[in-house]
Amino acid sequence: MLAVRRVGERLVFTIRVTPRSSENAVAGERDGVLLVRVTAPPVEGRANDAVVMLLARALGTPRSTVQVVGGASARIKRISVPRSADAALGRLTK
């Protein structure tokens, strides 16, 4: 089960990013962490941009509301999204 924390009107959760993957996809959940694959390389923030775009599309929320709040230069990142994305986030991990 994905470990999600509520911080005010936002949800914070952890993802593990695989850059330079063959596709952009949410690959499920393992040990409380959401697995995300992106085709972008991990240079100049391109993988982070791809992660934000992928999660925004998957959660049905505007791109501007998805934030990388920790681990910007690491594979393990903390992501913050609006609380309204709770139901969509639950569907991603099934």
C-alpha positions in Angstrom: 0.0 0.0 0.0 1.3 3.4 -0.9 2.4 5.5 2.1 0.6 8.8 1.8 0.9 11.7 4.3 -1.7 14.5 4.5 -0.1 17.9 5.0 -2.7 20.6 5.1 -4.6 20.5 1.8 -1.9 18.4 0.1 -0.8 14.7 -0.1 2.8 13.8 0.1 4.2 10.5 -1.1 7.4 8.9 -2.3 8.3 7.7 -5.8 11.2 5.8 -7.3 12.1 7.0 -10.7 13.7 5.0 -13.5 15.0 7.4 -16.1 15.8 6.5 -19.7 13.1 3.8 -19.6 11.4 2.5 -22.8 8.1 4.2 -21.9 6.5 6.8 -19.6 4.4 4.8 -17.1 3.4 4.4 -13.5 4.6 0.9 -12.8 2.7 0.2 -9.6 3.8 0.2 -6.0 6.5 -1.6 -4.0 7.2 -1.2 -0.3 5.0 1.9 0.1 6.8 3.7 -2.9 5.2 4.5 -6.3 7.3 3.2 -9.2 7.6 5.7 -12.1 9.3 5.1 -15.4 10.2 8.0 -17.8 12.0 8.1 -21.1 13.8 11.4 -20.3 17.4 11.3 -19.1 18.3 12.5 -15.6 20.0 15.7 -16.8 19.1 19.3 -16.4 15.8 18.5 -14.7 14.3 16.7 -17.7 13.4 13.5 -15.8 11.8 15.6 -13.1 9.7 17.5 -15.7 8.7 14.2 -17.3 7.7 12.8 -13.9 5.6 15.9 -13.1 3.9 15.7 -16.5 3.2 12.0 -16.2 1.8 12.2 -12.7 -0.4 15.2 -13.5 -1.9 13.3 -16.5 -2.4 10.1 -14.5 -4.0 12.0 -11.6 -6.1 14.3 -13.7 -4.7 17.4 -12.1 -3.0 20.5 -13.6 0.7 20.1 -14.0 1.3 23.2 -11.9 -0.2 21.4 -8.8 2.3 18.5 -8.9 5.5 19.4 -7.0 8.8 17.6 -6.4 9.4 18.6 -2.7 12.4 16.4 -2.0 15.0 14.5 -3.8 15.2 16.6 -7.0 18.5 15.1 -8.0 17.9 11.5 -6.7 15.9 8.5 -7.9 13.8 8.5 -4.7 11.7 11.7 -4.6 8.9 13.1 -2.4 6.0 14.4 -4.4 3.2 16.7 -3.3 -0.2 16.8 -5.0 -3.6 18.4 -4.1 -5.8 16.5 -1.7 -8.4 16.3 -4.4 -6.1 13.7 -6.2 -6.6 11.2 -3.4 -9.0 8.9 -5.3 -7.0 9.0 -8.5 -3.8 8.2 -6.5 -5.5 5.1 -5.0 -6.4 3.9 -8.5 -2.8 4.2 -9.7 -1.5 1.6 -7.2 -4.1 -1.1 -8.0 
